[in-house]
Amino acid sequence: MSARLALITGASCGVGFALAEQLARRGYDLIITDRYDEIHTAAASLSVFGTDVQAEQIDLCIAENVQVLHRRVMAAGRPVTAAALTTSVSDASLSDGTLDGALEEVDSCVRGIMALARRLVERMAMVGRGRIVLTASPEDRMPGFDTAVHFATAAFLRAFADKLNAELCDSEVKIVALMPEPIGAGGVADLLLPLRGRPLGDDPGELVRQAYQALTCDDRPGIAARATEAMTSLAERLVPDRLKNPVRQIISPTGKAV
């Protein structure tokens, strides 16, 4: 059993699985989760690296499942030192193409991840160390609500990471948001390019490399403050108060906006 324990959500395939493999190769024990049956196949594949791999098939878009997963993580009896939490924004089936459907997808994408990150951060702060990466796999997207959902989700999670880092500035706990732009997004993505600098783009390998670096060393990927402000401003325009208010309550116990 390794002294290091990592939690990876969305780990049945894609970036989540690739990142779990990188950590397993370097001796981390793993708790991997996803809503799909394939999470058990992923666990079997990862166990060949000689570390302990625990698979949890659970849907974090269901609010109460966040607490269920957190209890199972706590049952491991040792702290998580690295966590990669992926959104479910790639699941187009969550949206029916309407505005209400898009808003519900943003809510489901961010609520579970933010709630789980908050619980993990509290535990990491108690033990004095830890790294969390909030990320998503790049996906093909057509201009429209899918792109709007992606950018709104990214803005929420970037602002949330900034808020947590501000709270934890004197600790050894760090949070990084890595949100690649959707492939072929165009439009808003092109307008924001001068603010963001070089984007992560559609290279899953680069995303995995940066996420692994963020989890295992002190160097944090630089995200320009102007880009964060632009993304947050975009979410403010896309998402109405009826959706923002409950999310703000997750970000801050007082309900204040980030």
For each residue, the residues with C-beta under 8 A, 3 or more apart:
1: 29 52
2: 5 27 28 29 51 52
3:
4: 27 28 29 81 82
5: 2 28 29 30 31 76 78 79 80 81 82
6: 20 23 28 29 30 31 80 81 82 83 84 215
7: 30 31 32 33 73 80 82 83 84 85 120
8: 11 16 19 20 23 30 31 32 33 83 84 86
9: 16 32 33 34 60 84 85 86 113 116
10: 14 15 16 33 34 85 86 87 88 137
11: 8 16 17 19 20 30 32 33 34 39 42
12: 16 17 32 34 36 38 39 41 42
13: 16 17 38 42
14: 10 17 18 90 137 204
15: 10 18 19 86 135 136 137 138 204 207 208 211
16: 8 9 10 11 12 13 19 20 32 34 84 86 137
17: 11 12 13 14 20 21 42 46
18: 14 15 21 22 204 205 208
19: 8 11 15 16 22 23 84 208 211 212 215
20: 6 8 11 16 17 23 24 30 32 42 46 84
21: 17 18 24 25 45 46 49
22: 18 19 25 26 208 212
23: 6 8 19 20 26 28 30 82 212 215
24: 20 21 27 28 30 46 49 51 53
25: 21 22 49
26: 22 23 216
27: 2 4 24 51
28: 2 4 5 6 23 24 51 82
29: 1 2 4 5 6 51 52 53
30: 5 6 7 8 11 20 23 24 43 46 51 52 53 54
31: 5 6 7 8 54 56 72 73 76 80
32: 7 8 9 11 12 16 20 39 42 43 46 53 54 55 56
33: 7 8 9 10 11 39 55 56 57 58 60 69
34: 9 10 11 12 16 38 39 42 57 58
35: 57 58 59 60 61 88
36: 12 39 57
37: 40 41 57
38: 12 13 34 41 42
39: 11 12 32 33 34 36 42 43 55 56 57
40: 37 43 44 55 57
41: 12 37 38 44 45
42: 11 12 13 17 20 32 34 38 39 45 46 55
43: 30 32 39 40 46 47 53 54 55
44: 40 41 47
45: 21 41 42 48
46: 17 20 21 24 30 32 42 43 49 51 53
47: 43 44 50 51 52 53
48: 45
49: 21 24 25 46
50: 47
51: 2 24 27 28 29 30 46 47
52: 1 2 29 30 47
53: 24 29 30 32 43 46 47
54: 30 31 32 43 76
55: 32 33 39 40 42 43
56: 31 32 33 39 69 72
57: 33 34 35 36 37 39 40
58: 33 34 35 65 68 69
59: 35 62 65
60: 9 33 35 65 66 69 88 112 113 116
61: 35 65 88 94 108 109 111 112
62: 59 65 112
63: 66 111 112 115
64: 67 68
65: 58 59 60 61 62 68 69 112
66: 60 63 69 70 112 115 116 119
67: 64 70 71
68: 58 64 65 71 72
69: 33 56 58 60 65 66 72 73 116
70: 66 67 73 74 116 119 120
71: 67 68 74 75
72: 31 56 68 69 75 76
73: 7 31 69 70 76 80 120
74: 70 71 77 123
75: 71 72
76: 5 31 54 72 73 80
77: 74
78: 5
79: 5 123 124 127 130
80: 5 6 7 31 73 76 83 120 123 124 130
81: 4 5 6 124 129 130 131
82: 4 5 6 7 23 28 130 131 132 215 216
83: 6 7 8 80 117 120 130 131 132 133 215
84: 6 7 8 9 16 19 20 132 133 135 211 215
85: 7 9 10 113 116 117 132 133 134 135
86: 8 9 10 15 16 113 134 135 136 137
87: 10 90 109 110 113 134 135 136 153 157
88: 10 35 60 61 91 94 108 109
89: 105 109 136 139 149 150 153
90: 14 87 136 137 139
91: 88 94
92: 95 146
93:
94: 61 88 91 101 104 105 108 109
95: 92 98 101 102 104 105 145 146 149
96: 101
97: 101 145
98: 95 101 102 145
99: 102 103 145
100: 103 104
101: 94 95 96 97 98 104 105 145
102: 95 98 99 105 106 145 148 149
103: 99 100 106 107 239 240 243
104: 94 95 100 101 107 108
105: 89 94 95 101 102 108 109 149
106: 102 103 109 110 149 152 153 156 238 239 243
107: 103 104 110 111 243 246 247
108: 61 88 94 104 105 111 112
109: 61 87 88 89 94 105 106 113 149 153
110: 87 106 107 113 114 153 156 157 160 247
111: 61 63 107 108 114 115 246 247 250
112: 60 61 62 63 65 66 108 115 116
113: 9 60 85 86 87 109 110 116 117 134 157
114: 110 111 117 118 156 157 160 247 250 251
115: 63 66 111 112 118 119 250
116: 9 60 66 69 70 85 112 113 119 120
117: 83 85 113 114 120 121 132 134 160 164 175
118: 114 115 121 122 164 250
119: 66 70 115 116 122 123
120: 7 70 73 80 83 116 117 123 124 130 132
121: 117 118 124 125 130 132 164 168 173 175
122: 118 119 125 126
123: 74 79 80 119 120 126 127 130
124: 79 80 81 120 121 127 128 129 130 132 173
125: 121 122 128 130 168 171 173
126: 122 123
127: 79 123 124 130
128: 124 125 171 172 173
129: 81 124 171 172 173
130: 79 80 81 82 83 120 121 123 124 125 127 172 173 174
131: 81 82 83 173 174 175 176 214 215 216
132: 82 83 84 85 117 120 121 124 164 173 174 175 176
133: 83 84 85 175 176 177 178 211 214 215
134: 85 86 87 113 117 157 160 161 175 176 177 178 179
135: 15 84 85 86 87 177 178 179 180 207 211
136: 15 86 87 89 90 139 150 153 154 179 180
137: 10 14 15 16 86 90 180 204 207
138: 15 180 181 182 183 200 201 202 203 204 207
139: 89 90 136 182 183
140: 182 183 184
141: 146 147 150 182 183 184 185
142: 146 147 184
143: 147 185 186 187
144: 147 148
145: 95 97 98 99 101 102 148 149
146: 92 95 141 142 149 150 182
147: 141 142 143 144 150 151 182 185 187 188 189
148: 102 144 145 151 152 188 238
149: 89 95 102 105 106 109 145 146 152 153
150: 89 136 141 146 147 153 154 179 181 182 185
151: 147 148 154 155 188 189 231 234 235 238
152: 106 148 149 155 156 234 235 238 239
153: 87 89 106 109 110 136 149 150 156 157 179
154: 136 150 151 157 158 177 179 231
155: 151 152 158 159 231 232 233 234 235
156: 106 110 114 152 153 159 160 235 247
157: 87 110 113 114 134 153 154 160 161 177 179
158: 154 155 161 162 177 179 223 228 231 232
159: 155 156 162 163 228 231 232 235 251 258
160: 110 114 117 134 156 157 163 164 177 250 251 258
161: 134 157 158 164 165 175 176 177
162: 158 159 165 166 228 258
163: 159 160 166 167 251 252 258
164: 117 118 121 132 160 161 167 168 175
165: 161 162 168 169 174 175
166: 162 163 169
167: 163 164
168: 121 125 164 165 171 173 174 175
169: 165 166
170:
171: 125 128 129 168
172: 128 129 130
173: 121 124 125 128 129 130 131 132 168
174: 130 131 132 165 168 214 218 220
175: 117 121 131 132 133 134 161 164 165 168
176: 131 132 133 134 161 211 214 220 221
177: 133 134 135 154 157 158 160 161 223
178: 133 134 135 200 207 210 211 214 221
179: 134 135 136 150 153 154 157 158 200
180: 135 136 137 138 199 200 201 202 207
181: 138 150 185 189 199 200 201 202
182: 138 139 140 141 146 147 150 185 189
183: 138 139 140 141 202
184: 140 141 142
185: 141 143 147 150 181 182 188 189
186: 143 189 190
187: 143 147 190 191
188: 147 148 151 185 191 192 234
189: 147 151 181 182 185 186 192 193 199
190: 186 187 193
191: 187 188
192: 188 189 195 196 227 230 231 234
193: 189 190 196 199
194:
195: 192 224 226 227 230
196: 192 193 199 224 227 230
197: 224 227
198:
199: 180 181 189 193 196
200: 138 178 179 180 181 203 206 207 210
201: 138 180 181 206
202: 138 180 181 183
203: 138 200 206 207
204: 14 15 18 137 138 207 208
205: 18 208 209
206: 200 201 203 209 210
207: 15 135 137 138 178 180 200 203 204 210 211
208: 15 18 19 22 204 205 211 212
209: 205 206 212 213
210: 178 200 206 207 213 214 221
211: 15 19 84 133 135 176 178 207 208 214 215
212: 19 22 23 208 209 215 216
213: 209 210 216 217 219 221
214: 131 133 174 176 178 210 211 217 219 220 221
215: 6 19 23 82 83 84 131 133 211 212
216: 26 82 131 212 213
217: 213 214
218: 174
219: 213 214
220: 174 176 214
221: 176 178 210 213 214
222:
223: 158 177 227 228
224: 195 196 197 227 228
225: 228 229
226: 195 229 230
227: 192 195 196 197 223 224 230 231
228: 158 159 162 223 224 225 231 232
229: 225 226 232 233
230: 192 195 196 226 227 233 234
231: 151 154 155 158 159 192 227 228 234 235
232: 155 158 159 228 229 235 236 258
233: 155 229 230 236 237
234: 151 152 155 188 192 230 231 237 238
235: 151 152 155 156 159 231 232 238 239 244
236: 232 233 239 244
237: 233 234
238: 106 148 151 152 234 235
239: 103 106 152 235 236 243 244
240: 103 243 244
241: 244 245
242: 245
243: 103 106 107 239 240 246 247
244: 235 236 239 240 241 247 248 257
245: 241 242 248 249 255
246: 107 111 243 249 250
247: 107 110 111 114 156 243 244 250 251
248: 244 245 251 252 255 256 257 258
249: 245 246 252 253 255
250: 111 114 115 118 160 246 247
251: 114 159 160 163 247 248 257 258
252: 163 248 249 255 256 257 258
253: 249
254:
255: 245 248 249 252
256: 248 252
257: 244 248 251 252
258: 159 160 162 163 232 248 251 252
